[in-house]
Amino acid sequence: MRAFVITGPGFGEVIDVPAPTPEPGQVVVEVERVGVCGTDSEFFSGAMTYLDSGDAEYPIRIGHEWCGVVVDVGDGVDATWRGRRVTGDTMLGCGTCRRCRTGRQHLCADRFEIGIRHGWPGALAERLPVPASALVRLPDAVDSTLGALVEPGANSVRAVRGADLRPGSPVLIIGAGTIGLLCAKIAEARGAEVHLIGRSARSLEFARALGFGRATTLGGRDTSVAFDAIIDASNDPNSPALALDLLEPGGRLVLIGISGVPSLVDTRAIAISDATVVGVLSGSTGLEETVELYATGAVDPRPLVAATVRLEDVAGVLAGHRPEGAGAGPKIHVDPRL
């Protein structure tokens, strides 16, 4: 089958690789759609921290925002999975450690991460092996575009949960990329008053086109608003400290963005302001809720997808080239069947 493979910093191509066969407890999914995200770009550039830590190495097959149809099942897997449209968890725990046994497989020290960690192949290929335990069914109301947005949406669901928002309460979201906009849409669906801070004129214009009239630069924000919750969805190492400065005493700061270098925060400020700081790693416990939000129409993230391209176009996308005719959204999708 065809798969996109990164062989080194700045080098990636579509090559023929062996098609997967399901091991016991696994299924094979025919991939319909895959989202390209910042983590994929970091692998392509060589900046991804897992390359330094030894948790990943080249060559690597990326792609962890996906959906598709189950076409084969392994021993011990319910045969009714065959033919079902699915997406799934990126984080694949060992299943036996204390963290896995208490529902925290996304924190398992020995976990695989699809297309990211310990060599589990990613979804930028025609087919993908997945443990049946990681699968999430997609109803008919969730099409391929929405299906490949479940994983980033689930991360955003968890971020909004961490903010503990109340209807009408103002929330500040730092970062107007895919995760920031998904957080904004989910917070809006929860009845919150959404404020967005971004840097580029293009991203802010797009955010305002989505209906977020309070999208602005840091200097243009409404300084009269007191924020009891702030979500940092940026990758700026200075953003956590900035967010802490803007947070009301007793408020909640949610960190979902990860910078390429350490972020410095004065922990004295956290203690003195009686703040709660919440970290979010993965969408593992938010997948089903995200599917429900999409299926009911409470959240519609389709406008975020600017274009859908072929596997052969992925290297260009990772290098920063926007496809010809792409819309204004921040997300690029890939259809391996094209």
C-alpha positions, -999 to +999 in steps of 0.1 A: +000+000+000+010+037-003+021+055+028+038+089+035+071+084+053+094+111+068+130+098+064+147+128+079+144+165+087+128+181+056+125+149+037+093+129+031+078+109+003+051+084-006+064+049-008+051+014-010+050-004+023+035-038+034-002-036+040-011-043+077-028-075+089-046-074+122-030-090+152-052-104+180-072-076+194-067-053+165-086-042+134-074-027+101-090+005+090-092+018+054-084+054+059-108+080+045-094+113+059-064+125+079-057+159+094-022+174+093-013+192+125+016+210+142+031+178+156+034+164+121+052+196+110+076+193+139+085+158+129+091+171+093+113+199+105+131+178+131+119+200+160+097+174+177+109+168+212+103+130+209+132+128+184+155+141+211+141+120+239+143+088+219+106+082+219+105+085+181+130+082+153+133+084+116+119+069+094+085+077+108+049+074+094+029+102+108-009+110+110-030+107+142-062+127+133-081+102+112-113+084+103-121+054+081-139+021+077-129-012+094-121-037+067-105-065+087-105-078+123-081-099+142-087-128+166-107-119+197-124-089+180-161-087+176-168-093+139-195-066+139-168-040+138-162-049+101-177-023+078-182+003+106-170+039+102-147+048+130-121+071+145-100+062+175-077+072+203-041+082+195-028+070+229-024+032+232-015+022+267+000-012+278-034-021+294-019-036+325-001-008+345-019+012+373-025+042+350-041+020+323-062+001+349-075+034+363-086+049+329-055+069+323-039+050+294-030+082+278-004+087+305+010+051+304+048+053+305+050+025+279+023+038+256+024+039+219+010+070+201-004+064+166+019+082+141+040+097+169+055+075+196+074+042+197+070+034+160+032+028+158+025+036+121+004+067+114-027+072+093-012+089+063-015+057+045-041+037+027-047+014+058-040+016+095-038-010+123-056+000+155-065-019+187-102-025+188-102-011+223-092+023+209-120+026+184-149+051+185-179+046+163-190+074+140-227+080+133-239+088+098-242+125+108-204+127+113-189+127+078-153+122+069-144+159+074-159+158+109-145+124+116-109+135+111-116+165+134-127+144+163-091+140+178-083+177+179-118+184+190-114+160+219-083+178+230-103+210+230-132+194+248-108+185+276-093+220+277-128+235+280-136+210+307-105+221+326-116+257+324-148+248+343-169+274+325-203+287+335-229+301+310-222+337+304-187+337+320-159+353+299-131+330+288-099+341+271-083+318+246-047+325+235-040+312+200-063+314+170-051+282+153-071+249+150-071+240+187-078+276+198-107+279+174-121+245+184-118+255+221-137+287+211-165+268+194-169+244+222-168+271+249-194+290+228-216+259+227-214+258+265-227+294+267-195+311+276-185+346+264-154+339+242-125+362+238-096+353+215-061+366+212-041+359+181-011+373+163-016+372+125-041+394+108-052+364+086-060+342+116-079+369+134-099+378+103-109+342+099-119+339+136-141+370+132-156+355+101-166+325+123-185+349+145-159+356+172-162+393+172-139+396+203-109+382+184-080+406+185-044+411+193-030+413+228-029+450+226-064+453+213-081+432+240-108+446+262-089+454+294-121+459+314-130+422+313-119+400+342-111+364+331-118+336+356-106+311+330-079+313+303-069+286+278-034+288+264-037+271+230-005+287+216+030+274+212+046+306+224+069+299+254+059+333+269+022+327+268+018+308+301+033+336+321+012+362+301-019+342+308-011+340+345-008+378+346-042+382+329-060+356+351-082+368+379-072+356+414-087+322+421-091+315+383-082+285+362-054+284+336-055+256+311-023+247+292-029+228+260-003+244+237+033+231+239+062+253+229+094+240+214+114+253+244+107+255+281+081+280+293+090+299+324+063+307+350+068+322+385+052+296+407+049+322+435+024+340+413+003+308+411+003+304+448-003+340+457-032+343+432-047+310+444-048+299+407-056+264+394-033+253+366-046+224+344-025+206+318-041+187+289-024+158+271-045+142+243-082+139+237-084+104+251-113+110+275-131+135+252-136+115+220-172+103+225-183+138+238-168+154+207-186+129+183-219+139+201-212+176+197-205+172+160-234+148+154-260+170+170-247+201+153-239+219+186-204+224+172-196+225+134-158+228+128-160+221+090-150+257+081-117+251+097-106+228+069-091+248+041-084+220+016-082+182+012-051+170-007-034+137-018-007+118+000+017+131-027+010+167-015+018+161+021+055+171+020+046+205+005+020+211+032+045+202+060+070+225+044+045+254+048+030+256+013-008+262+011-025+242-016-038+261-046-074+272-040-072+266-003-098+284+019-090+306+049-091+279+076-060+266+094-065+229+088-054+208+058-069+173+053-055+144+033-075+117+015-052+087+010-076+073-016-070+102-041 
